[in-house]
Amino acid sequence: MAGNLSSALWPAARKASQSDHELFPFMELGVQLLGGLWSLMGSMTSLASNSSAVLPPELEREIFELCARSWPVQIPNLMRVAHRVKHWVHPLLYQTSIVLCNHYHNRAPTGIPPISIETVASTILDDAAFSSSAVRHIFLSSCRDKDVATIATVLAACTGIENISLLQMDNTWIPFLALLPLKRFYGPCQSLIPTLQPSDVTFSHLTHLELLDSIDPQDTDTWIAFLASLPALTHLAFGDYRVIFLCFSLLHTCKNFRVLIILFSFSTQLTRRDHTYDGVLS
C-alpha cells in the first residue's frame, strides 16, 4: 500500500514542481517523506501482526535504557521485566543517587527514587566494582551521627562520582573527596581549605562550585587564594548575599570565571539587608 501511494503521488508532484517550481520548491521532498512515513507505518503494522517478531537486542536495550533515563522512578519496575533488562537498567538506578536519612524521605526530589542509608550499606557496597562504575551523581542529605561513618564508606567505594551535593561536611570525608574526579560540588568548603596544599590535585577538574559557607570578611584573602587555586573553575555561586564584598577582588584574580551568582531570598535577606554593604551594592 505504501508503494502504491508513493507511486501515485510522485508523478503529480513532479508535474507540479516542474510547472511552478517557485511556488512548490519542497513538494518533491514532502512527497518522499510522506512515502517513507507510509512505508514505515506499513512495516510496523506487519511487525505487530507477526507474533514471532523479535527486536534486535541492541535496539531492545536502547529502548529500555532510554525509558530508564527518562523516568528513573520506574527503574525498579523495569528490572522485573526480564533478567537481561535488569542487567541493563540496574546501574542506571544508582547513576544519580539521592541518599537520604529516614526523616528526609518525604523531601526527596520528584522523579528520582531516594535511597536510604541502610540500602546504600547493604546494596551499593556489596560490589566495589559496580559502585565505582555506576554512581556518577550523588546527593547526601543532612545525616545523623550514626550515619557519618557509612557515608565515608560510600565516598570511598564510589570512586567515579563526578557531581556531589552535601548539606553538611564531616572532616572524615575529606580524604575520600580528595580522590574523586569531581566536576561539580555543592556544599560547605570551609573545613576543606586548611587541608589543601598548592600541589594537591583536589578539585583540579572542578568546573562548577556552589558554596554554602558564610564567609567572614577577615577571611577574604584565604577564600580568594582557595578559589584561585582551582584551575578549571568557571561557574561559582554563593548562598549568602553578604559575600558581595568578595566579588570584586575575586573577579580581578580569577580570570577563568564565566558565571558568578549570588543567591538570596527576597522574603528574608533582602528585607533585612545589612546596610554596611550599601556602598558596595551601589
C-alpha positions in Angstrom: 0.0 0.0 0.0 2.8 2.3 0.8 4.4 1.7 -2.5 1.2 2.4 -4.4 0.7 5.6 -2.5 4.2 6.8 -3.3 4.0 5.9 -7.0 0.6 7.6 -7.3 1.7 10.9 -5.7 5.1 11.1 -7.3 4.1 11.9 -11.0 1.7 14.6 -9.8 4.3 16.1 -7.5 6.9 16.0 -10.4 4.5 17.7 -12.7 3.5 20.4 -10.2 7.1 21.2 -9.3 8.1 21.4 -13.0 5.2 23.7 -13.9 5.5 26.0 -10.9 9.0 25.4 -9.3 9.0 28.7 -7.4 5.6 28.0 -5.8 6.3 24.4 -4.8 10.0 24.3 -4.0 9.7 21.5 -1.4 7.0 19.4 -3.0 9.3 16.5 -4.1 10.9 16.3 -0.7 7.5 16.4 1.0 6.2 13.5 -1.1 9.4 11.5 -0.4 8.9 12.0 3.3 5.3 11.1 3.1 6.0 7.9 1.2 8.8 7.0 3.6 6.5 7.5 6.6 3.7 5.5 5.0 6.2 2.6 4.3 7.4 2.7 7.9 3.8 2.5 9.2 3.2 -0.5 6.9 6.4 -2.2 8.3 5.3 -1.6 11.9 1.8 -3.0 11.2 3.4 -6.1 9.6 5.7 -6.5 12.6 2.9 -6.1 15.1 0.8 -8.8 13.2 3.7 -11.3 13.4 3.7 -12.8 16.8 7.2 -14.3 16.3 8.9 -11.0 15.5 11.7 -10.1 17.9 13.6 -6.8 18.2 17.4 -6.9 17.8 19.0 -7.0 21.3 20.8 -3.7 20.7 17.5 -1.9 19.9 15.7 -3.5 22.8 18.5 -2.4 25.2 18.4 1.1 23.7 14.6 1.3 24.3 14.8 0.2 27.9 17.8 2.4 28.8 16.1 5.4 27.2 13.0 4.6 29.3 15.1 4.3 32.5 16.9 7.6 31.9 13.7 9.4 31.1 11.7 8.0 34.1 14.2 6.9 36.8 11.5 6.3 39.4 10.2 3.4 37.2 13.6 1.6 37.1 12.6 -0.9 39.9 9.6 -1.9 37.8 11.7 -2.3 34.6 14.1 -4.6 36.4 11.2 -7.1 36.8 10.6 -7.4 33.1 13.5 -9.9 32.4 16.9 -10.8 33.7 18.6 -9.1 30.7 16.6 -5.9 31.3 17.7 -5.9 34.9 21.3 -6.2 33.8 20.9 -3.2 31.5 19.0 -0.8 33.8 20.2 -1.7 37.2 23.4 0.6 37.0 21.1 3.5 35.9 19.2 3.1 39.2 22.3 4.4 41.1 23.8 6.7 38.4 22.1 9.6 40.2 21.8 8.6 43.9 19.7 10.6 46.3 20.9 9.2 49.7 18.6 10.3 52.4 18.1 9.7 56.1 14.8 8.3 57.1 13.3 11.6 58.3 14.1 13.2 54.9 12.3 10.7 52.7 9.3 13.0 52.2 11.6 15.7 50.8 13.2 13.7 48.1 13.2 15.3 44.6 10.4 14.0 42.4 11.3 11.7 39.6 14.3 10.1 41.2 13.9 7.2 43.6 15.6 8.0 47.0 18.0 5.5 48.6 18.2 5.1 52.3 21.5 4.9 54.2 20.6 1.3 55.0 20.1 0.4 51.3 23.4 2.0 50.4 25.2 -0.1 53.1 23.5 -3.3 52.0 23.4 -2.9 48.2 25.9 -0.5 46.7 28.8 -1.6 48.9 28.3 -5.3 48.2 30.1 -4.9 44.9 33.0 -2.5 44.8 33.4 -2.7 41.0 29.7 -1.9 40.5 29.8 1.0 43.0 32.8 2.6 41.4 31.4 2.5 37.8 27.7 3.0 38.4 27.4 6.1 40.7 28.1 9.4 39.0 25.9 11.9 40.7 25.1 11.8 44.4 23.1 13.9 46.9 23.7 13.4 50.6 21.2 14.9 53.0 22.0 16.1 56.5 22.7 12.9 58.3 22.6 11.6 61.8 25.8 11.0 63.8 25.5 7.2 63.3 25.5 7.7 59.5 28.7 9.6 59.2 30.9 6.5 59.0 28.6 4.9 56.4 28.8 8.0 54.2 32.6 7.9 54.5 32.5 4.3 53.3 30.2 5.3 50.4 32.5 8.0 49.3 35.4 5.6 49.5 33.6 3.0 47.4 32.0 5.2 44.7 35.2 6.4 43.1 33.5 7.5 39.9 31.4 10.3 41.5 31.6 13.5 39.3 28.9 15.6 40.8 28.2 15.8 44.5 25.8 17.7 46.8 26.4 17.8 50.5 24.3 19.6 53.1 27.0 19.2 55.7 30.6 18.3 55.9 32.5 16.0 58.2 36.3 16.0 58.4 36.4 12.2 58.0 35.0 12.6 54.4 37.7 15.0 53.2 40.4 12.3 52.3 37.8 10.5 50.1 36.5 13.7 48.5 40.1 14.5 47.5 40.3 11.3 45.4 37.1 11.8 43.4 37.1 13.2 39.9 34.7 15.9 40.8 33.4 18.4 38.2 30.5 19.9 40.3 30.4 20.5 44.0 27.6 21.9 46.1 28.2 22.2 49.8 30.3 23.8 52.6 34.1 24.1 51.9 35.3 25.9 55.0 36.8 22.8 56.5 38.5 21.8 53.2 40.6 24.9 52.9 43.2 24.2 55.7 43.8 20.7 54.3 44.6 21.8 50.7 48.1 22.4 49.5 49.2 24.1 46.2 50.4 20.8 44.9 47.2 18.9 45.6 45.0 17.7 42.7 41.9 18.0 44.8 39.2 19.8 42.8 41.6 20.2 39.8 38.8 19.2 37.4 36.0 21.2 39.2 34.1 23.5 36.9 31.0 24.3 39.0 31.0 25.2 42.7 28.2 26.4 44.9 29.3 27.3 48.4 27.0 27.0 51.4 29.5 28.8 53.8 29.1 32.1 55.5 32.3 34.0 54.8 33.9 36.3 57.3 35.3 39.5 55.6 38.5 38.9 57.6 39.0 35.7 55.6 38.8 37.3 52.2 42.4 36.6 51.2 42.1 33.0 52.3 39.0 32.4 50.2 40.4 34.2 47.2 43.5 32.1 47.3 41.5 28.9 47.6 39.2 29.8 44.7 42.0 31.0 42.5 43.8 27.7 43.1 41.0 25.8 41.2 42.3 25.8 37.6 39.2 24.6 35.9 36.6 26.6 37.9 34.3 28.6 35.6 31.0 28.8 37.4 30.7 29.9 41.0 27.7 30.5 43.2 27.3 31.8 46.8 24.4 31.1 49.0 24.9 34.3 51.1 24.4 37.7 49.6 26.9 39.2 52.1 29.8 37.9 50.1 29.4 40.9 47.8 32.5 42.3 49.4 34.5 39.4 48.0 33.3 39.6 44.4 35.4 42.5 43.0 38.7 41.0 44.2 37.6 37.6 43.1 36.7 38.7 39.5 40.0 40.5 39.3 42.0 37.5 40.4 40.1 34.6 38.8 40.3 35.3 35.1 38.6 32.0 34.1 35.3 32.8 35.6 32.4 32.8 33.2 29.5 32.9 35.7 29.3 34.3 39.2 26.0 34.0 41.0 24.8 35.3 44.5 21.7 33.6 45.7 19.4 35.1 48.3 15.7 35.1 49.3 13.6 38.2 48.6 11.4 37.4 51.6 14.2 37.3 54.1 17.6 38.5 53.3 16.7 41.4 51.0 14.3 42.9 53.6 16.9 42.5 56.3 19.9 43.7 54.3 22.9 44.7 56.3 23.4 48.4 55.4 27.1 48.0 55.9 27.3 46.9 52.3 25.1 49.6 50.8 28.1 51.4 49.3 29.4 48.2 47.7 25.9 47.3 46.3 25.6 50.7 44.7 
